Amino acid sequence: MLQIAYIREHKEHVIAALAKRNIAASLVVHEVVQIDENRRAAQVELDAVLTEANKLSAAIGEMMKSGEREKAAILKEKTVLLKEQSKELSEKTEQLAAALQQKLYTLPNLPADIVPAGTSAEDNLTVFEEGEIPVLHQGAMPHWELVKKYDIIDFELGTKITGAGFPVYKGKGARLQRALINYFLDKNIAAGYKEYQVPHLVNEASGYGTGQLPDKEGQMYHVGIDDLYLIPTAEVPVTNLFRDVILNENELPVLCTGYTPCFRREAGSYGAHVRGLNRLHQFDKVEIVRIEHPENSYQALDGMVEHVKSLLQELKLPYRILRLCGGDMGFTSALTYDFEVFSTAQDRWLEISSVSNFETFQANRLKLRFKGKDGKTQLAHTLNGSSLALPRVLAGILENYQTAEGIVIPEVLRPYTGFDMIN
């Protein structure tokens, strides 16, 4: 959430920055500032009334001590009126504060200066590309055909149990899935990230804390009777570990990793591009989260990008890195790099990771702060990244490593799978 003090002092900058997201924000920004001015005016009036009431109470006490009961009675009548006035002003202040909060929730984060302008994924900027695209044998198949051939993932069985988008992993498919999870976690831990196992459902406060609510409410599965949400990513529970927390500066940075299943309604997603593992309602993902000092967060973002690169280099998958344009960036992000793996069988790029810096946007919602050496507190910066999301990584492995004899397991995964071929 944007800070109201910043919006007040930099209205034109906020409007110009949100225009990079293709948002005409002039009206809402001025409305936010006006609500805040009304709130502050009401607070000043309330403080004056409370101050006057306190003075009268002190004067009444002195009069009672000196026997001036009639004068004290007159002042008591005034305090009754002031009490009623303060109650009305208090309610007005609370209503304006709530209205301001709701308006601020509708404003996305400001893009960093290096974010390119653009309206869609086609305007994203390719900043790095690596890996050799393999030449497949004649008769090579997309992964949704391969998994049938080798009986390792069953989409129809998942549909029977739950519905479309909930696959069942079987035999070597399940073991390969587990191998990827363990490999990613081990690599993250070796890089200094502390592993967490977190709940897979979160409350409303957690959804607001990381910005999934109210922005992505329709994309989250909601358990109505308990008012809980199935997590769309481990980012939500892991980052919320630090909600309402004040860290000491010497505790920064904080590095976390965790594996969770992820649940997304993906409403409105149809077509050939979402076949098989390309888009699911339930999938596995290993996440990395960092809490950083504002001075170090962009250096940390670069480090996260290098870390994800190292995973793909070891898996020997062809990939590229995109810097997302303003129109394609997530609601909470200030800067996002997307990683895409090339699927030779599908002849297309598949997104497999997003690495983002949120600056203070989430921290402001979370009230996540740190205390500096001078004793003053300030908002931390939060970052997160997929390290990695499994479905499309798995699709890339199945398609790029297929041979006429079977699917070769990447060498780095063989200690985890216990086998080197699916056939």
Secondary structure, DSSP 4 states (H G I P E B T S, - for coil): ---HHHHHHTHHHHHHHHHTTT---HHHHHHHHHHHHHHHHHHHHHHHHHHHHHHHHHHHHHHHHHT-HHHHHHHHHHHHHHHHHHHHHHHHHHHHHHHHHHHHHTSPPPPPTTSPP-SSGGG-EEEEEESPPPPPPTT---HHHHHHHHT-EEHHHHHHHT-TT--EE-HHHHHHHHHHHHHHHHHHHHTTPEE----SEEEHHHHHHHT-TTTTGGGS-EETTTTEEE-SSTHHHHHHTTTT-EEEGGG--EEEEEEEEEE---TT--SGGGTGGGS-SEEEEEEEEEEE-TTTHHHHHHHHHHHHHHHHHHHT--EEEEEPPGGGS-TT-SEEEEEEEEETTTTEEEEEEEEEEEETHHHHHHT-EEE-TTS-EEEPEEEEEEEEEHHHHHHHHHHHTB-SS-EEPPGGGHHHHS-SEE-
